[in-house]
Amino acid sequence: MSNGVEHKEKLEQLAGVSRRSLHRVQRATRGQQHASHRRQCSVVAVYSQQRVPPSLSHQKTQGHYSGRDPAPTPPYGTFLQMKERRSTQPLVVRCKLVLVGEVQCGKTAMLQVLAKDCYPETYVPTVFENYTACLELEEQRVELSLWDTSGSPYYDNVRPLCYSDSDAVLLCFDISRPDTVDGSLKKWKNEILDFCPSTRILLIGCKTDLRTDVCTLMELSNQKQTPLTYEQGAAMAKQLGAEAYLECSAFTSEKSIHSVFRTAALACINKLQAVPKPSPTRRLSKRLLHLPSKSDLLSSTFKKEKTKSCSVM
């Protein structure tokens, strides 16, 4: 009998434990249901607070009503702001500049100072290199594609490929080598006229810091020569029919480098906007944007100081 009583008591204990566990599970389930219901109510409340356009709020629905509010309209001001943002962006003009000249005349140093903001300490012969630079001119963004060429005779058959679609050619020479200037300018002028006769030419005198370099002056004095002056360079640009004559020093004056490419960019913009392109016989009356005409500047060119670094022909 005692064993039967003990067995019955154990069964009652197990039944009580089962009932308590069942109650816990039921309470947890009801709590989860209440939490889920509260989340759904909050979502419905937030959705009901969204603004509906008046045109949609007063429309009469036909047929069975689904119980959903019409979707909110997109913010109309966003598109207007995007349109205004596009209209304020500057106009992008792309120009291609080709630099030519004798070996070691200073072409590559100019480009590296402009594009990389550093002066090359060691000389590395150039084959063909491309650089890019951007300028902001008169509410226009000018993207310059700069082509550095080799002046070596070994590349005479390859170099003309760079002239294609060029907007301006920068003909560079070293002012500390006056004995080589005349022959080289004739050579480059003939090559430019053969492969891109309608392209503007800008004559660039490089290495102006050597005008006051003691070693350079002593070396030239032994040959009874002196560095080319600004007036001589301007006269050569006139004979060449160049649009402008500019001087620079990549070693001592970064400002002069920027002035060279700024003037070249202005010349390219003027070419792209000009209709039609004037003939070579009328270049004396040509104007470079809003700068004075060539004839006016020529009359005052030789009255300027030698230290001036830019002149528009």
C-alpha positions, 0 to 999 in steps of 0.5 A, spaced: 500 500 500 505 504 501 508 503 494 501 505 491 501 511 495 508 514 493 507 512 486 500 516 486 504 522 490 509 522 484 504 522 479 501 528 482 507 532 483 509 531 475 502 533 473 503 540 478 510 541 474 506 540 467 501 545 469 506 550 471 510 549 465 504 549 461 502 556 464 509 559 463 508 557 456 501 560 455 503 567 458 510 567 454 506 566 448 500 571 450 506 576 451 509 575 444 502 576 441 501 583 445 508 585 443 507 583 436 500 587 436 503 593 439 509 593 433 503 593 428 499 598 431 505 603 431 507 601 424 500 603 422 500 609 426 506 612 423 504 610 416 497 614 417 501 620 419 504 621 412 502 626 408 498 625 402 497 630 396 490 634 397 489 631 390 489 624 392 486 625 399 479 628 396 478 623 390 473 618 391 474 611 391 470 606 386 469 599 388 472 595 394 476 599 398 483 595 400 484 599 406 491 602 404 492 609 404 495 612 397 503 612 397 506 618 398 508 622 392 516 623 391 519 630 393 518 635 387 523 639 390 529 634 389 528 634 381 529 642 381 535 642 386 538 637 381 537 641 375 539 647 379 546 644 381 547 641 374 546 648 371 551 651 376 556 646 373 562 650 369 562 648 362 568 643 360 572 644 354 577 639 352 584 642 349 590 638 346 596 641 347 603 638 343 610 640 346 615 640 341 622 642 341 630 640 341 632 635 346 633 638 353 630 644 351 626 644 358 619 641 355 619 635 360 621 640 366 615 644 364 610 639 364 612 636 371 612 642 374 605 643 372 602 636 373 606 633 378 608 640 382 615 637 382 622 639 378 626 633 375 632 633 379 635 628 373 635 628 366 631 622 363 630 622 355 623 623 353 620 618 348 613 620 348 609 622 355 602 624 356 599 629 362 593 632 364 591 638 367 585 642 369 584 650 369 578 654 371 577 660 366 572 665 365 566 660 368 569 654 364 573 648 366 578 647 361 581 640 361 588 640 358 591 634 354 598 635 354 603 631 349 610 631 351 614 629 344 622 627 343 626 632 339 631 626 337 631 625 330 630 618 331 623 619 332 622 624 326 617 618 323 613 617 329 612 624 332 607 627 327 602 622 329 601 626 336 599 632 331 592 629 330 587 633 333 591 638 336 588 645 338 595 648 339 603 647 339 608 649 344 614 650 340 619 650 346 627 653 345 632 654 350 634 661 351 642 659 353 643 656 346 642 662 341 647 658 336 641 653 335 635 657 335 635 659 328 635 652 325 631 649 330 625 654 329 625 653 321 625 645 322 619 645 327 615 650 323 616 646 317 614 640 321 608 643 324 605 647 317 606 640 314 602 636 319 597 641 322 597 647 318 591 650 322 593 649 329 595 655 333 603 656 335 606 659 341 613 660 342 616 658 349 623 661 351 625 656 357 630 656 362 630 664 363 634 663 370 640 661 366 640 669 364 643 670 370 647 664 371 654 665 372 657 658 369 652 659 363 654 666 362 662 664 362 661 659 357 657 663 352 662 669 353 668 664 351 664 663 344 662 670 344 655 669 345 650 671 350 643 668 352 637 670 348 633 676 350 626 677 351 626 682 345 629 677 340 624 672 342 619 676 341 622 678 334 622 671 332 615 669 334 613 675 329 617 672 324 614 665 326 607 667 325 606 665 333 600 667 336 604 669 343 611 669 345 612 667 353 618 665 357 618 661 363 623 657 368 621 651 371 627 651 376 625 658 379 618 660 377 612 656 378 608 662 376 611 663 369 609 655 368 602 657 370 602 663 365 604 659 359 599 654 360 593 659 362 595 663 355 595 657 351 588 655 354 585 662 352 588 661 345 584 654 345 578 657 347 578 662 342 579 657 337 574 653 339 569 659 339 571 662 333 567 662 326 571 661 321 578 661 322 582 667 319 587 666 314 595 667 316 595 673 312 590 676 317 593 674 324 596 681 325 589 683 327 587 677 331 585 678 338 586 673 343 579 673 347 579 680 350 586 682 350 589 687 346 590 686 338 597 684 336 598 690 332 597 694 339 602 690 343 607 690 337 608 697 338 609 697 345 613 690 346 620 693 345 618 699 351 617 693 356 622 691 361 626 685 359 624 681 366 617 681 363 615 673 362 609 674 357 607 677 351 601 676 346 603 677 339 
